Amino acid sequence: MDRKKSKKIRLTGVVVSDGGDKTAAVKVTLVKKDPKYGKQYTLHRKYAVHDEKNEAARDDVVEIEAANPRSKLKKWVLVRKVK
């Protein structure tokens, strides 16, 4: 039986807040390179993530995946804890 790979976007980040019920805020850091000058720079993005089991704690490294919107801001779902 062949399993299809998920084509949804997956990102890895650090939990910065777990105050809400079934919600966590995850900060994702991306390193990009300027196409013209070649200088590397970092981008920081903060995402509201749906955490069904409330398993994410502050400073955990987690993997998140794009999903159908759960609310106005929550468009990402917690997949697993990396650390």
N, C-alpha and C positions, 0 to 999 in steps of 0.2 A: 504494500500500500504506500503510495507516494504522498508525502505531506508537502503542502504548499507553504513556502515561506511568506511570512507577513510582510507586506510592502509598506506598512505604516512606519512613520518616523519614530525612531527611538533615540533618546538622549540620556546622558548620565549627568547627575548633579548632586548637590549637597542640600539637605533639608535645613532651611533657615528658620522655619516656624511650623509648629504642629498644634497651634492653639484651637483651631476650629474642629468641630465634629466631622469626621470623615474627610477632612481637608488638610493638606499640607502645602507649604510654599517651598518650592525647590529652586535653587539658584544654579543655573547652567553656565559654565564658562567655556567659550569657544575661542580658539586661536586662529586668526585669519591673517592672510598675507596680502598686502597692497599689490594690485596687478601691475601698476606702473613702476613703483619705486622699490618694491620687494620688502618693505619694512613689515615686520610682524606686529600685530596689535591684538589685544584681547577684548572680547565682547562679553558682557554679563547680562543674562536675561533671567527674570524671575517668573516662574509659572505657578499658577494655582492648580494643584493636583488632587484628583479624587483618590482617597485612601479608604477603601471599603472596610478594612479590618482595624483601622487606627493603629497600624503596626510601625509606622515611621516615627522616629524620634529625632530630636534636634541633633545636627551634626552627623547624621547617617548619610552614607553615599547610596543613592538609589537610582534605578533605571525607570524612566517614564516613557509612555507611548501615547501618540496622538489618538484620540477617540472622538466619538460623537459627543457634543456638548452636554454636560450634566447640569450646568447652570450658566449664568451670564459670563463668568470668568473661567470656570473649570472645563477645559477642553483636553485635558491630559489625564491619564490613568497611571497609577503606580503599578509597575510590573513586578519588581522584586527589589530586595535590599541587597546591595553589593557588599557593603561593609557595615 
